[in-house]
Amino acid sequence: MSDVLLSDLIHQLETLFSERRYAAGFALGRHILQSYPRHLLTYKMMGLAALEAGLTADSVDLLQRALSADPEDGEMWTALHDAASLLDMHPDAEVAGAYAQDLLRPDAGDSPIARGHVAAREKDWERAYAAYRKGYLAQPQRMDAGLGVMEALFHLKQPRAALAVAQYILVELPYCMKALWFAIRCGFELDDEAIPFERYLRTVRSLAPDDAYGERWFDDVAQDEIQREPATLPAWDDSARWQYLSHRQNGEAGEDSGDV
């Protein structure tokens, strides 16, 4: 069977989940992860769909994995809050709710981190840095605040300091897409041969082999920093279904779900 484009299968996955065809969707998602086991968008889509399908514990696992790579995604934090609340995981639900509030509705909040998000959206980097730094000192576990400090320092022409923050975040979250990209760009600006550019780029491409995430944060991403070859993988058998979910939907007893 010939290979197909990853982008085509992602579009198909999105369609299946939008049509609530979960048994087929999870089978396709698992197929994608066999070839690209860290694919960020697949984890996100499966995590959101798992919550809708009533697979709450699986949703928590999938969303936590995706958020370790993209901790600024308010939609995923909202879903994690809902899933954790259903499982009575109240500390996790509280943390997720705080992230979601500050990321999606920063104008409604008065926390330093929320103020940092507002200032960053306005590209007021001095104000953003002051707010993020205050929030990060008070809550060093808040990775969105750390990423905000990093981004503000970069735009304030302090690449060495921004790089130090990025590398600190990567100790905690080694697959954090934004920290990886800022470490790459800061390293280029500093012409620092000690920066493991190739390792960082390999990690970025394992998370998003078809997607230039760097273009989210930089207008001038160099061509050689982006994977331009379209990602492919073996074609999917569209008759495949995730049997555990099929059994549940039919009202039958299913096997243990394990990891999606």
PyMOL commands that set and color helices and strands:
alter all, ss='L'
color gray80, all
select helices_A, chain A and resi 6-18+22-35+40-52+56-69+74-86+90-104+106-108+112-121+125-138+143-155+159-172+177-190+197-207+214-217+223-225+243-249
alter helices_A, ss='H'
color red, helices_A
select strands_A, chain A and resi 3-5+232-234
alter strands_A, ss='S'
color yellow, strands_A
deselect
rebuild
show_as cartoon
